[in-house]
Amino acid sequence: MSDGANNVKPKGQRQEVKANYFSLFTFWFLLFALLLSAGCNQKQQAVDLYVDAIMLRELDENEMAVKRLNSAVKLDKRFSLAYSLLGEVYQEMKQYEKSAASYEKATQFNPLSFNDFFSLGRVYEIMKRFVQAVRAYARACEIKPNHLQAHISTAKCYYQISDYNRALIYGKRAEQIDPNVSEIQNLLGDIYGSQEDYEQAIRSYKRSLELDSNNPTIMTSLAVAYLKTNRNEPAREVLESVIQIQPDNNIAYKHLGYCCLLLKDIDKSIENYSKAIQINENDWDSLRGLGVAYILKGTAEDGTLDETLKAKAVQQWRRSLDIKPDQPNSERVFRLIRKYSEKKE
């Protein structure tokens, strides 16, 4: 008998091999089915926990809702909806670090979720982490290119980190989406002002006031832009209108004090600076300006200086430095104190 014949397995042996193969196949199939079933069961449990969390949140049981959601994401680590709801609940509980971490997970597993990116930006903005906020908001703008608030928020955060060029891009895009929103025009005014483009700033503030008339904040910003362009009389008129609307507006009184100083109306300058300090005794800037006003009032045409007013000026400057030692141009204030504190022989 040939070697080939010797290799032929008996019929019974062949059947045994087939049975072994079938048993092995069955084993692996059942194991796979079991694992698949276990995975499906875990996902179903995660969904059930998520639904429970929604119901608990409706009942204002946020702590219990958080526990359910954390259990859900342990069972299904890619459960983006659970992470999203966790971010929302943590935000409501003012646990912003945990909220941001949850929204980060949600965006990781669902990179097309506008709501998660927008909410993530809002949480970072609340925490004043503007670099991270702007990254999230900008992504939200990519997902929804015509979403007004996303563009406003992106522009605001770029403004906060002094990236005025990008702030202007998103601000103008927001204006294109809806040109009739006062908030956008006011924001554009702030951006133009920071770029020292005061003419554009004035136009934007005026447009903002057309949409939201008699808004003291916008009016004050317009007055400051007028002061930057030496339009002191229009600035005075606007600031006086602000004070009529808000008699306790410290900032308006401070700017009006400076405006009157420029207009050489020294008595009015002293009056307005004093009112600003009365409203806010820690207003170091008004104290500084008041000192200058006292010196100007006390200086006669022949150059002599009233000693009482000179002493008052030095007193205001000292108070200003006590409140804010690291104020801008503090060295100049020190020089003024030294100059007017010297006793003549």
TORROGU-348532 format. One line per field, with one value per residue (C-alpha): x, z, y; residue number from 1; residue in three letters. Coordinates in steps of 0.05 Angstrom, whole numbers, plus 5000, padded with zeros to 4 digits. Example, Ala and Ser with C-alpha at 12.3 -4.5 7.8 and 13.67 -1.06 7.14 Angstrom:
REM residues 2
u = 5246 / 5273 $
w = 5156 / 5143 $
v = 4910 / 4979 $
pos = 1 / 2 $
code = Ala / Ser $
END
This chain:
REM residues 345
u = 5000 / 5026 / 5044 / 4982 / 4938 / 4971 / 4950 / 4876 / 4841 / 4789 / 4717 / 4708 / 4770 / 4746 / 4680 / 4716 / 4757 / 4694 / 4661 / 4722 / 4720 / 4646 / 4655 / 4711 / 4669 / 4610 / 4652 / 4680 / 4612 / 4579 / 4636 / 4630 / 4554 / 4563 / 4611 / 4567 / 4507 / 4546 / 4566 / 4495 / 4470 / 4522 / 4500 / 4428 / 4443 / 4480 / 4419 / 4373 / 4418 / 4417 / 4341 / 4339 / 4386 / 4339 / 4281 / 4321 / 4342 / 4269 / 4259 / 4319 / 4357 / 4423 / 4468 / 4432 / 4430 / 4506 / 4515 / 4472 / 4509 / 4577 / 4555 / 4530 / 4596 / 4632 / 4590 / 4596 / 4658 / 4637 / 4567 / 4570 / 4499 / 4514 / 4577 / 4537 / 4483 / 4538 / 4567 / 4499 / 4485 / 4554 / 4547 / 4480 / 4514 / 4570 / 4622 / 4654 / 4718 / 4678 / 4629 / 4685 / 4716 / 4649 / 4637 / 4708 / 4691 / 4625 / 4660 / 4713 / 4661 / 4615 / 4658 / 4599 / 4558 / 4546 / 4512 / 4571 / 4623 / 4581 / 4567 / 4641 / 4659 / 4608 / 4636 / 4707 / 4684 / 4651 / 4718 / 4753 / 4795 / 4786 / 4838 / 4802 / 4734 / 4751 / 4775 / 4709 / 4667 / 4705 / 4692 / 4618 / 4619 / 4649 / 4593 / 4539 / 4566 / 4503 / 4494 / 4491 / 4508 / 4566 / 4599 / 4585 / 4615 / 4676 / 4687 / 4680 / 4731 / 4781 / 4771 / 4786 / 4853 / 4869 / 4867 / 4830 / 4839 / 4804 / 4753 / 4736 / 4729 / 4678 / 4644 / 4635 / 4609 / 4558 / 4539 / 4528 / 4483 / 4441 / 4460 / 4404 / 4432 / 4456 / 4503 / 4542 / 4549 / 4572 / 4623 / 4649 / 4656 / 4698 / 4741 / 4752 / 4768 / 4821 / 4851 / 4850 / 4803 / 4759 / 4720 / 4695 / 4683 / 4639 / 4599 / 4588 / 4568 / 4519 / 4489 / 4484 / 4446 / 4398 / 4380 / 4382 / 4371 / 4391 / 4435 / 4483 / 4540 / 4539 / 4532 / 4592 / 4634 / 4613 / 4634 / 4702 / 4711 / 4693 / 4745 / 4797 / 4783 / 4783 / 4708 / 4701 / 4635 / 4597 / 4629 / 4605 / 4534 / 4532 / 4561 / 4512 / 4456 / 4484 / 4482 / 4410 / 4393 / 4439 / 4454 / 4501 / 4543 / 4614 / 4647 / 4606 / 4625 / 4699 / 4700 / 4660 / 4711 / 4766 / 4724 / 4713 / 4787 / 4801 / 4748 / 4783 / 4719 / 4760 / 4704 / 4659 / 4718 / 4729 / 4654 / 4649 / 4713 / 4689 / 4622 / 4656 / 4698 / 4636 / 4603 / 4666 / 4718 / 4768 / 4767 / 4842 / 4836 / 4788 / 4831 / 4890 / 4849 / 4822 / 4893 / 4909 / 4845 / 4864 / 4932 / 4901 / 4850 / 4904 / 4952 / 4946 / 4962 / 5029 / 5047 / 5038 / 5002 / 4950 / 4981 / 4914 / 4896 / 4967 / 4962 / 4894 / 4925 / 4982 / 4932 / 4891 / 4953 / 4976 / 4907 / 4908 / 4975 / 4953 / 4894 / 4932 / 5008 / 5020 / 4975 / 4997 / 5049 / 5055 / 5124 / 5095 / 5048 / 5108 / 5144 / 5083 / 5080 / 5154 / 5149 / 5089 / 5111 / 5176 / 5177 / 5201 / 5257 $
w = 5000 / 4981 / 5029 / 5005 / 5026 / 5094 / 5104 / 5095 / 5163 / 5181 / 5177 / 5253 / 5263 / 5212 / 5247 / 5313 / 5283 / 5255 / 5323 / 5355 / 5304 / 5316 / 5391 / 5385 / 5339 / 5385 / 5445 / 5412 / 5384 / 5452 / 5485 / 5434 / 5443 / 5518 / 5515 / 5466 / 5510 / 5571 / 5532 / 5510 / 5581 / 5606 / 5555 / 5572 / 5645 / 5629 / 5590 / 5648 / 5696 / 5649 / 5647 / 5722 / 5726 / 5681 / 5727 / 5789 / 5759 / 5747 / 5822 / 5839 / 5865 / 5832 / 5879 / 5865 / 5791 / 5791 / 5824 / 5771 / 5715 / 5742 / 5746 / 5675 / 5647 / 5686 / 5649 / 5582 / 5578 / 5511 / 5533 / 5509 / 5529 / 5601 / 5602 / 5572 / 5626 / 5679 / 5653 / 5657 / 5728 / 5754 / 5723 / 5758 / 5823 / 5809 / 5808 / 5747 / 5744 / 5743 / 5694 / 5646 / 5652 / 5636 / 5576 / 5552 / 5552 / 5517 / 5461 / 5456 / 5442 / 5402 / 5364 / 5325 / 5386 / 5383 / 5451 / 5486 / 5456 / 5470 / 5541 / 5551 / 5528 / 5576 / 5636 / 5619 / 5611 / 5680 / 5708 / 5670 / 5632 / 5568 / 5526 / 5535 / 5529 / 5462 / 5436 / 5453 / 5427 / 5362 / 5350 / 5364 / 5310 / 5261 / 5275 / 5269 / 5227 / 5235 / 5309 / 5336 / 5409 / 5394 / 5353 / 5405 / 5460 / 5417 / 5403 / 5478 / 5499 / 5446 / 5472 / 5542 / 5521 / 5482 / 5414 / 5384 / 5311 / 5322 / 5367 / 5310 / 5260 / 5303 / 5323 / 5250 / 5234 / 5290 / 5260 / 5192 / 5224 / 5258 / 5250 / 5297 / 5364 / 5411 / 5448 / 5384 / 5367 / 5438 / 5435 / 5368 / 5399 / 5455 / 5406 / 5361 / 5423 / 5445 / 5375 / 5384 / 5324 / 5362 / 5301 / 5287 / 5362 / 5364 / 5304 / 5337 / 5404 / 5369 / 5331 / 5396 / 5428 / 5369 / 5387 / 5463 / 5478 / 5545 / 5565 / 5616 / 5603 / 5528 / 5538 / 5584 / 5533 / 5479 / 5524 / 5536 / 5460 / 5452 / 5504 / 5466 / 5404 / 5443 / 5434 / 5505 / 5500 / 5470 / 5523 / 5578 / 5551 / 5548 / 5618 / 5647 / 5615 / 5647 / 5715 / 5705 / 5692 / 5746 / 5800 / 5836 / 5775 / 5803 / 5735 / 5701 / 5755 / 5749 / 5673 / 5681 / 5730 / 5679 / 5623 / 5663 / 5677 / 5602 / 5593 / 5648 / 5689 / 5752 / 5804 / 5767 / 5761 / 5837 / 5848 / 5803 / 5827 / 5899 / 5882 / 5851 / 5914 / 5958 / 5920 / 5921 / 5973 / 5942 / 5874 / 5870 / 5800 / 5821 / 5881 / 5834 / 5788 / 5847 / 5869 / 5800 / 5803 / 5870 / 5843 / 5783 / 5826 / 5876 / 5824 / 5814 / 5750 / 5779 / 5793 / 5868 / 5899 / 5953 / 6011 / 6034 / 5965 / 5955 / 6020 / 5997 / 5931 / 5965 / 6012 / 5954 / 5919 / 5982 / 5991 / 5919 / 5927 / 5993 / 5957 / 5895 / 5903 / 5835 / 5795 / 5725 / 5724 / 5800 / 5796 / 5768 / 5828 / 5875 / 5839 / 5847 / 5921 / 5929 / 5888 / 5925 / 5994 / 5991 / 6038 / 6009 / 6048 $
v = 5000 / 5069 / 5125 / 5163 / 5106 / 5105 / 5179 / 5165 / 5171 / 5120 / 5144 / 5144 / 5186 / 5237 / 5243 / 5254 / 5311 / 5343 / 5338 / 5371 / 5428 / 5437 / 5438 / 5489 / 5533 / 5528 / 5547 / 5610 / 5629 / 5622 / 5660 / 5717 / 5718 / 5720 / 5778 / 5814 / 5802 / 5827 / 5889 / 5901 / 5891 / 5941 / 5993 / 5981 / 5990 / 6054 / 6080 / 6061 / 6100 / 6159 / 6159 / 6155 / 6216 / 6256 / 6241 / 6257 / 6323 / 6340 / 6329 / 6374 / 6315 / 6335 / 6297 / 6231 / 6248 / 6256 / 6188 / 6155 / 6190 / 6172 / 6099 / 6104 / 6127 / 6073 / 6022 / 6057 / 6101 / 6131 / 6152 / 6224 / 6241 / 6222 / 6265 / 6322 / 6317 / 6312 / 6377 / 6410 / 6386 / 6404 / 6473 / 6482 / 6461 / 6512 / 6457 / 6487 / 6445 / 6381 / 6411 / 6429 / 6360 / 6328 / 6372 / 6358 / 6283 / 6297 / 6335 / 6281 / 6227 / 6271 / 6321 / 6349 / 6369 / 6444 / 6446 / 6412 / 6458 / 6520 / 6498 / 6482 / 6552 / 6582 / 6544 / 6564 / 6636 / 6634 / 6610 / 6667 / 6616 / 6655 / 6619 / 6553 / 6586 / 6617 / 6550 / 6517 / 6575 / 6578 / 6504 / 6516 / 6570 / 6521 / 6472 / 6526 / 6582 / 6625 / 6619 / 6690 / 6680 / 6634 / 6688 / 6742 / 6698 / 6682 / 6756 / 6773 / 6721 / 6742 / 6813 / 6789 / 6760 / 6824 / 6789 / 6847 / 6826 / 6760 / 6792 / 6839 / 6781 / 6746 / 6811 / 6831 / 6761 / 6769 / 6836 / 6803 / 6750 / 6805 / 6878 / 6901 / 6877 / 6931 / 6884 / 6870 / 6944 / 6959 / 6903 / 6928 / 6997 / 6967 / 6929 / 6990 / 7032 / 6981 / 6987 / 7063 / 7069 / 7119 / 7143 / 7073 / 7064 / 7126 / 7101 / 7034 / 7063 / 7111 / 7053 / 7014 / 7072 / 7074 / 7003 / 7011 / 7085 / 7115 / 7056 / 7088 / 7039 / 7051 / 7126 / 7127 / 7088 / 7138 / 7196 / 7165 / 7157 / 7231 / 7249 / 7208 / 7251 / 7317 / 7326 / 7350 / 7387 / 7328 / 7284 / 7331 / 7330 / 7254 / 7245 / 7295 / 7255 / 7191 / 7224 / 7244 / 7171 / 7143 / 7196 / 7148 / 7129 / 7136 / 7124 / 7178 / 7229 / 7210 / 7220 / 7284 / 7309 / 7297 / 7328 / 7392 / 7393 / 7394 / 7448 / 7489 / 7488 / 7474 / 7484 / 7434 / 7387 / 7388 / 7380 / 7318 / 7285 / 7296 / 7264 / 7204 / 7195 / 7203 / 7146 / 7103 / 7123 / 7075 / 7109 / 7121 / 7150 / 7205 / 7221 / 7230 / 7276 / 7315 / 7330 / 7360 / 7401 / 7430 / 7451 / 7485 / 7521 / 7543 / 7570 / 7646 / 7683 / 7705 / 7632 / 7634 / 7574 / 7573 / 7534 / 7505 / 7478 / 7453 / 7413 / 7385 / 7363 / 7326 / 7294 / 7266 / 7239 / 7204 / 7172 / 7150 / 7115 / 7084 / 7052 / 7030 / 7034 / 7000 / 7047 / 7067 / 7123 / 7119 / 7149 / 7213 / 7218 / 7208 / 7265 / 7310 / 7295 / 7310 / 7374 / 7403 / 7379 / 7418 / 7478 / 7543 / 7577 $
pos = 1 / 2 / 3 / 4 / 5 / 6 / 7 / 8 / 9 / 10 / 11 / 12 / 13 / 14 / 15 / 16 / 17 / 18 / 19 / 20 / 21 / 22 / 23 / 24 / 25 / 26 / 27 / 28 / 29 / 30 / 31 / 32 / 33 / 34 / 35 / 36 / 37 / 38 / 39 / 40 / 41 / 42 / 43 / 44 / 45 / 46 / 47 / 48 / 49 / 50 / 51 / 52 / 53 / 54 / 55 / 56 / 57 / 58 / 59 / 60 / 61 / 62 / 63 / 64 / 65 / 66 / 67 / 68 / 69 / 70 / 71 / 72 / 73 / 74 / 75 / 76 / 77 / 78 / 79 / 80 / 81 / 82 / 83 / 84 / 85 / 86 / 87 / 88 / 89 / 90 / 91 / 92 / 93 / 94 / 95 / 96 / 97 / 98 / 99 / 100 / 101 / 102 / 103 / 104 / 105 / 106 / 107 / 108 / 109 / 110 / 111 / 112 / 113 / 114 / 115 / 116 / 117 / 118 / 119 / 120 / 121 / 122 / 123 / 124 / 125 / 126 / 127 / 128 / 129 / 130 / 131 / 132 / 133 / 134 / 135 / 136 / 137 / 138 / 139 / 140 / 141 / 142 / 143 / 144 / 145 / 146 / 147 / 148 / 149 / 150 / 151 / 152 / 153 / 154 / 155 / 156 / 157 / 158 / 159 / 160 / 161 / 162 / 163 / 164 / 165 / 166 / 167 / 168 / 169 / 170 / 171 / 172 / 173 / 174 / 175 / 176 / 177 / 178 / 179 / 180 / 181 / 182 / 183 / 184 / 185 / 186 / 187 / 188 / 189 / 190 / 191 / 192 / 193 / 194 / 195 / 196 / 197 / 198 / 199 / 200 / 201 / 202 / 203 / 204 / 205 / 206 / 207 / 208 / 209 / 210 / 211 / 212 / 213 / 214 / 215 / 216 / 217 / 218 / 219 / 220 / 221 / 222 / 223 / 224 / 225 / 226 / 227 / 228 / 229 / 230 / 231 / 232 / 233 / 234 / 235 / 236 / 237 / 238 / 239 / 240 / 241 / 242 / 243 / 244 / 245 / 246 / 247 / 248 / 249 / 250 / 251 / 252 / 253 / 254 / 255 / 256 / 257 / 258 / 259 / 260 / 261 / 262 / 263 / 264 / 265 / 266 / 267 / 268 / 269 / 270 / 271 / 272 / 273 / 274 / 275 / 276 / 277 / 278 / 279 / 280 / 281 / 282 / 283 / 284 / 285 / 286 / 287 / 288 / 289 / 290 / 291 / 292 / 293 / 294 / 295 / 296 / 297 / 298 / 299 / 300 / 301 / 302 / 303 / 304 / 305 / 306 / 307 / 308 / 309 / 310 / 311 / 312 / 313 / 314 / 315 / 316 / 317 / 318 / 319 / 320 / 321 / 322 / 323 / 324 / 325 / 326 / 327 / 328 / 329 / 330 / 331 / 332 / 333 / 334 / 335 / 336 / 337 / 338 / 339 / 340 / 341 / 342 / 343 / 344 / 345 $
code = Met / Ser / Asp / Gly / Ala / Asn / Asn / Val / Lys / Pro / Lys / Gly / Gln / Arg / Gln / Glu / Val / Lys / Ala / Asn / Tyr / Phe / Ser / Leu / Phe / Thr / Phe / Trp / Phe / Leu / Leu / Phe / Ala / Leu / Leu / Leu / Ser / Ala / Gly / Cys / Asn / Gln / Lys / Gln / Gln / Ala / Val / Asp / Leu / Tyr / Val / Asp / Ala / Ile / Met / Leu / Arg / Glu / Leu / Asp / Glu / Asn / Glu / Met / Ala / Val / Lys / Arg / Leu / Asn / Ser / Ala / Val / Lys / Leu / Asp / Lys / Arg / Phe / Ser / Leu / Ala / Tyr / Ser / Leu / Leu / Gly / Glu / Val / Tyr / Gln / Glu / Met / Lys / Gln / Tyr / Glu / Lys / Ser / Ala / Ala / Ser / Tyr / Glu / Lys / Ala / Thr / Gln / Phe / Asn / Pro / Leu / Ser / Phe / Asn / Asp / Phe / Phe / Ser / Leu / Gly / Arg / Val / Tyr / Glu / Ile / Met / Lys / Arg / Phe / Val / Gln / Ala / Val / Arg / Ala / Tyr / Ala / Arg / Ala / Cys / Glu / Ile / Lys / Pro / Asn / His / Leu / Gln / Ala / His / Ile / Ser / Thr / Ala / Lys / Cys / Tyr / Tyr / Gln / Ile / Ser / Asp / Tyr / Asn / Arg / Ala / Leu / Ile / Tyr / Gly / Lys / Arg / Ala / Glu / Gln / Ile / Asp / Pro / Asn / Val / Ser / Glu / Ile / Gln / Asn / Leu / Leu / Gly / Asp / Ile / Tyr / Gly / Ser / Gln / Glu / Asp / Tyr / Glu / Gln / Ala / Ile / Arg / Ser / Tyr / Lys / Arg / Ser / Leu / Glu / Leu / Asp / Ser / Asn / Asn / Pro / Thr / Ile / Met / Thr / Ser / Leu / Ala / Val / Ala / Tyr / Leu / Lys / Thr / Asn / Arg / Asn / Glu / Pro / Ala / Arg / Glu / Val / Leu / Glu / Ser / Val / Ile / Gln / Ile / Gln / Pro / Asp / Asn / Asn / Ile / Ala / Tyr / Lys / His / Leu / Gly / Tyr / Cys / Cys / Leu / Leu / Leu / Lys / Asp / Ile / Asp / Lys / Ser / Ile / Glu / Asn / Tyr / Ser / Lys / Ala / Ile / Gln / Ile / Asn / Glu / Asn / Asp / Trp / Asp / Ser / Leu / Arg / Gly / Leu / Gly / Val / Ala / Tyr / Ile / Leu / Lys / Gly / Thr / Ala / Glu / Asp / Gly / Thr / Leu / Asp / Glu / Thr / Leu / Lys / Ala / Lys / Ala / Val / Gln / Gln / Trp / Arg / Arg / Ser / Leu / Asp / Ile / Lys / Pro / Asp / Gln / Pro / Asn / Ser / Glu / Arg / Val / Phe / Arg / Leu / Ile / Arg / Lys / Tyr / Ser / Glu / Lys / Lys / Glu $
END
